Amino acid sequence: MLFGRNRHCPVARTLDIVGDRWTMLILRDLRDGARKFQELQDSLRGISPNTLSARLKNLEQHEIVERRFYEDHPPRAEYVLTSKGDELRSVLGALRKWGEKHT
């Protein structure tokens, strides 16, 4: 939730969507293609299923991630980046480069 002058700042608005803990790591894992919920959870050691579910729902609501069903009975889904989410690849790449250099 943004307050005051932050609602006019594009960085603040972006962080309101992708700034929660784990969100950028979820996007990192999805940049290489579709992932099932369990695959994401296995990759993100320490994330609770409830937190992963909440982050994915937020990303879906903002049309950054799409849930695709690949089986009907029982219903099973995988998650993929939308074209909007795909535009975050350069941000992830910049974070990776910075991390390689400074951490």
N, C-alpha and C positions, 0 to 999 in steps of 0.2 A: 504494500500500500504506500503510495507516494503522498507526501504532504507539501504544502507551501509551494515554493518555487521549483521544487524537484520535478513537478509534473511537466514543466517546460523543458527539462533537460533530457535529451535523447539517451544519454548514458544512464541516467537514473531510471528512465522508463524501461530500458533494455535489461538492466540489472534486476528490476522488479520481476521480470519474466525468467531470466536465466541465472540469477545471482544466488539462488538457494544452494546450500551444500548438496553435492552430488549431481546437480543438473548438468554442469559442463562435462562431467565424466560420463554421464549417460549419453550425451551428444557425441563425445569422443568415441564411445563404443559403437554408436549407430552410423558413424561416418563411413564405415567400411561395408555397410549393408544391413539387411534385416537381422534382428535379434529377437529371440523369444525371451519372455519375462525371466525364466530361470537362467538363461545365458547371461542376461544383464546382472542378475543377482550374484551369480558365481564370479563374474568379473569384478564386481564392486564389493569386495569383501568388507563386511561391517555394516552394510546398508540393510535396514529392516525391510521386510516385504511391504509393510504399510507405507514407509517413506518412499520406496521405489514406486509403488502404485500411485501415491500422491504426486510425485514429480512427473511421472508419465502422463497423468491426467491433466496436469497444468500445461505440459508441453502440447498435448492434444488440443486443449481448449484454445491455445494460441496458434494452432495450425503449424507447429514446428515439427511435430511428430504425428504420424498416422498409425493407427492400429489396423492391421489387416488380418482377417480371419482366414486360416488355411484348412480348417477342419470344422465340420458342423457338429458332430456327435462324438465326444463332448466338444463344445466350442473351444478352439485353440487359436491363439493370435500371435502375431509377431509385430514388432515395431520397426518402422522405417522413418527416415527423415523425409519431410515434404520438400518441395522446391524452396520454400521459405526457410526451412531448417538447413537445407544444403548451403544456403548463403552464409551460414555460420562457420563453414569449413576454414575460411581465411582467418577468422578469430581464433579458432582452435590451433591452426598452424602457427599463428603469431604467439600464442601462449606456450606452445611447445618449444619454439625457437628461443623465447625468452628464458624458459625453464632450463633448457640445455646450456645456455650461456651463463646464467646467474645462480643456479641452484645445484 
